[in-house]
């Protein structure tokens, strides 16, 4: 084995100067365009178009993820309000407003995920796309769809809870009104 290493070692070619020249050329090119990596402020020595496209995809996916989180926060507040069972302290106006906002948010997020999926398909059909990028994009989109689906399911559960509570309020009102009339 040592003989193989010795015989192979004589056929190497030092290409360090070529590597440094390419690195310098890339630094100069990217210095003109002002492209900076997200990691630490240095030049991005990536593949250019593919990295920029992936970066745009990541930005869009991140915005959608933040939107889903914000909607979930609003939904938690709505659930808290809907769980109130007092007939006399019913925040109907606030619940109606929050329901409308959450409904609009879910619609907008659904549309944004569809747009992201279309963007992903367009980007993945480019000549620089590879199997790993395609799988990553698909996984991210599916993850966002699942998170939105879970949020939508939770929204429906909160609305069902609210409906049940309103029915219970009406039943109690009916009981009190009947008793009040019968006793007079």
C-alpha positions as CSV (number, residue, x, y, z in Angstrom):
1,X,0.0,0.0,0.0
2,X,2.9,2.3,0.8
3,X,4.3,1.7,-2.7
4,X,1.0,2.8,-4.3
5,X,1.0,6.1,-2.3
6,X,4.6,6.8,-3.3
7,X,4.0,6.1,-7.0
8,X,0.8,8.3,-6.9
9,X,2.5,11.1,-5.0
10,X,4.9,11.9,-7.9
11,X,2.0,12.6,-10.3
12,X,0.3,15.4,-8.5
13,X,0.1,18.9,-9.7
14,X,0.1,21.9,-7.4
15,X,-2.9,24.0,-8.5
16,X,-3.0,26.3,-5.5
17,X,-2.2,29.4,-7.6
18,X,-5.0,28.6,-10.0
19,X,-7.4,28.2,-7.1
20,X,-6.4,31.5,-5.6
21,X,-6.7,33.3,-8.9
22,X,-10.3,32.0,-9.4
23,X,-11.1,33.0,-5.8
24,X,-9.7,36.5,-6.4
25,X,-11.7,36.8,-9.7
26,X,-14.9,35.8,-8.0
27,X,-14.3,38.2,-5.2
28,X,-13.9,41.0,-7.7
29,X,-17.0,40.0,-9.6
30,X,-19.1,39.9,-6.5
31,X,-17.6,43.0,-5.2
32,X,-19.1,44.8,-8.2
33,X,-22.6,43.2,-7.7
34,X,-22.5,43.6,-4.0
35,X,-23.6,40.0,-3.3
36,X,-22.9,39.1,0.3
37,X,-23.5,35.8,2.0
38,X,-26.0,35.5,4.8
39,X,-23.6,33.8,7.1
40,X,-21.1,36.5,7.9
41,X,-20.9,39.4,5.5
42,X,-18.2,37.9,3.2
43,X,-18.7,37.3,-0.5
44,X,-21.1,34.5,-1.5
45,X,-19.1,32.1,-3.5
46,X,-22.1,30.0,-4.5
47,X,-23.5,29.3,-7.9
48,X,-25.1,32.7,-8.5
49,X,-28.5,32.2,-10.0
50,X,-29.3,29.0,-8.1
51,X,-28.3,30.6,-4.8
52,X,-30.3,33.7,-5.5
53,X,-33.3,31.7,-6.5
54,X,-33.0,29.5,-3.4
55,X,-32.6,32.6,-1.3
56,X,-35.8,34.0,-2.7
57,X,-37.6,30.7,-2.1
58,X,-36.3,30.7,1.5
59,X,-37.4,34.3,2.1
60,X,-40.9,33.5,0.8
61,X,-41.1,30.3,2.9
62,X,-39.9,32.2,6.0
63,X,-42.6,34.9,5.5
64,X,-45.2,32.2,5.2
65,X,-43.9,30.4,8.3
66,X,-44.1,33.7,10.3
67,X,-47.6,34.3,9.0
68,X,-48.7,30.9,10.1
69,X,-47.2,31.5,13.5
70,X,-48.9,34.9,13.8
71,X,-52.3,33.3,12.7
72,X,-51.8,30.6,15.3
73,X,-51.2,33.3,18.0
74,X,-54.4,35.0,17.0
75,X,-56.2,31.7,17.0
76,X,-55.0,31.0,20.5
77,X,-56.5,34.3,21.6
78,X,-59.7,33.5,19.8
79,X,-59.9,30.1,21.5
80,X,-59.4,31.8,24.8
81,X,-62.3,34.1,24.1
82,X,-64.5,31.3,22.7
83,X,-64.0,29.2,25.9
84,X,-65.6,31.9,28.1
85,X,-69.0,30.5,29.2
86,X,-70.4,33.6,31.0
87,X,-73.6,34.8,29.5
88,X,-73.1,38.3,30.8
89,X,-69.5,38.9,29.7
90,X,-69.6,37.6,26.1
91,X,-67.0,39.3,23.9
92,X,-69.0,38.7,20.7
93,X,-67.7,41.8,18.9
94,X,-64.0,40.9,19.6
95,X,-64.7,37.2,18.6
96,X,-66.3,38.3,15.4
97,X,-63.4,40.6,14.5
98,X,-60.8,38.0,15.3
99,X,-62.7,35.3,13.4
100,X,-62.7,37.6,10.3
101,X,-59.0,38.3,10.6
102,X,-58.1,34.7,11.1
103,X,-60.2,33.7,8.1
104,X,-58.5,36.3,5.9
105,X,-55.1,35.3,7.2
106,X,-55.7,31.6,6.4
107,X,-56.9,32.5,2.9
108,X,-53.9,34.7,2.3
109,X,-51.5,32.1,3.6
110,X,-53.1,29.4,1.4
111,X,-52.6,31.7,-1.6
112,X,-49.0,32.4,-0.6
113,X,-48.3,28.7,-0.3
114,X,-49.7,28.1,-3.8
115,X,-47.6,30.9,-5.1
116,X,-44.5,29.5,-3.4
117,X,-45.2,26.1,-4.9
118,X,-45.5,27.6,-8.4
119,X,-42.3,29.5,-7.8
120,X,-40.6,26.3,-6.7
121,X,-41.8,24.5,-9.8
122,X,-40.4,27.3,-12.0
123,X,-37.1,27.4,-10.2
124,X,-36.8,23.6,-10.2
125,X,-37.1,23.4,-13.9
126,X,-34.0,25.6,-14.4
127,X,-30.8,24.1,-15.7
128,X,-29.0,24.6,-12.3
129,X,-31.5,22.7,-10.2
130,X,-30.6,19.4,-8.8
131,X,-32.4,16.6,-7.1
132,X,-31.5,17.8,-3.6
133,X,-32.9,21.3,-4.2
134,X,-36.1,19.9,-5.7
135,X,-36.6,17.6,-2.7
136,X,-35.8,20.4,-0.2
137,X,-38.3,22.8,-1.9
138,X,-41.0,20.1,-2.0
139,X,-40.4,19.2,1.7
140,X,-40.6,22.9,2.7
141,X,-43.8,23.4,0.8
142,X,-45.4,20.3,2.2
143,X,-44.3,21.2,5.7
144,X,-46.0,24.7,5.3
145,X,-49.1,23.1,3.9
146,X,-49.3,20.7,6.9
147,X,-48.8,23.5,9.4
148,X,-51.5,25.6,7.7
149,X,-53.8,22.6,7.5
150,X,-53.4,22.0,11.3
151,X,-54.0,25.7,11.9
152,X,-57.2,25.6,9.8
153,X,-58.3,22.4,11.6
154,X,-57.8,24.2,14.9
155,X,-59.7,27.2,13.7
156,X,-62.7,24.9,12.8
157,X,-62.5,23.4,16.3
158,X,-62.6,26.8,17.9
159,X,-65.6,27.8,15.8
160,X,-67.3,24.6,16.8
161,X,-66.6,25.3,20.4
162,X,-68.0,28.8,20.0
163,X,-71.1,27.5,18.3
164,X,-71.6,25.0,21.1
165,X,-71.2,27.7,23.8
166,X,-73.7,29.9,22.0
167,X,-76.2,27.1,21.9
168,X,-75.6,26.5,25.6
169,X,-76.2,30.3,26.2
170,X,-79.5,30.2,24.3
171,X,-80.6,27.1,26.3
172,X,-79.9,28.9,29.5
173,X,-81.6,32.0,28.4
174,X,-84.6,30.0,27.4
175,X,-84.7,28.3,30.9
176,X,-84.4,31.7,32.6
177,X,-87.0,33.4,30.5
178,X,-89.5,30.5,31.0
179,X,-89.0,30.5,34.7
180,X,-89.2,34.3,34.9
181,X,-92.6,34.3,33.1
182,X,-94.0,31.4,35.0
183,X,-93.2,33.0,38.4
184,X,-94.9,36.4,37.7
